Amino acid sequence: MQDRQLTVAFSPTGATTAGFDPRSLPYDRVPGLVEEARTTLGVDSPQSWQLTADGVTGSLTLGVVVTGGGGTGTLQADARGKVLRHSGS
């Protein structure tokens, strides 16, 4: 999801991957994750943010990237939206 757009990429035909149901994503946690990435990592005046969901390698993980005046902040969360790690530049 980027701003108001949801993009879903599917595995190539014939590929064997676990995948996930997009309806299972913790959408209610997204605003909080974006805000946490912004404030915890010191991104002033956010200009854009991006959410990625990856379930190909097993457990679903969410990645949030916030870019703004203070640099870029990233965090990774589990399928419930619990933050696992974060970093900033």
MOURCOR-V181522 format. One record per residue. N is the residue number from 1. PSI is psi in radians with two decimals (none if undefined). Layout:
N|PSI + N|PSI
This chain:
1|2.24 + 2|2.07 + 3|-1.85 + 4|0.45 + 5|2.33 + 6|2.18 + 7|2.25 + 8|2.18 + 9|2.24 + 10|2.68 + 11|2.65 + 12|2.65 + 13|2.29 + 14|-0.23 + 15|2.49 + 16|1.83 + 17|2.70 + 18|-0.77 + 19|-3.01 + 20|2.86 + 21|2.05 + 22|-0.43 + 23|-0.24 + 24|-0.10 + 25|2.52 + 26|1.21 + 27|-0.57 + 28|-0.36 + 29|-0.25 + 30|-0.88 + 31|-0.69 + 32|-0.65 + 33|-0.71 + 34|-0.79 + 35|-0.70 + 36|-0.74 + 37|-0.70 + 38|-0.91 + 39|-0.80 + 40|-0.60 + 41|0.09 + 42|0.66 + 43|1.91 + 44|2.57 + 45|1.17 + 46|2.34 + 47|-0.50 + 48|2.78 + 49|2.72 + 50|2.44 + 51|2.27 + 52|2.54 + 53|2.25 + 54|2.05 + 55|0.15 + 56|-0.64 + 57|0.18 + 58|-1.94 + 59|2.46 + 60|2.31 + 61|2.54 + 62|2.40 + 63|2.34 + 64|2.27 + 65|2.17 + 66|2.24 + 67|2.40 + 68|-2.82 + 69|-0.56 + 70|0.13 + 71|-2.58 + 72|2.34 + 73|2.42 + 74|2.61 + 75|2.79 + 76|2.38 + 77|2.82 + 78|-3.06 + 79|-0.36 + 80|-0.09 + 81|0.19 + 82|2.18 + 83|2.24 + 84|-0.68 + 85|2.78 + 86|2.80 + 87|2.84 + 88|2.81 + 89|none
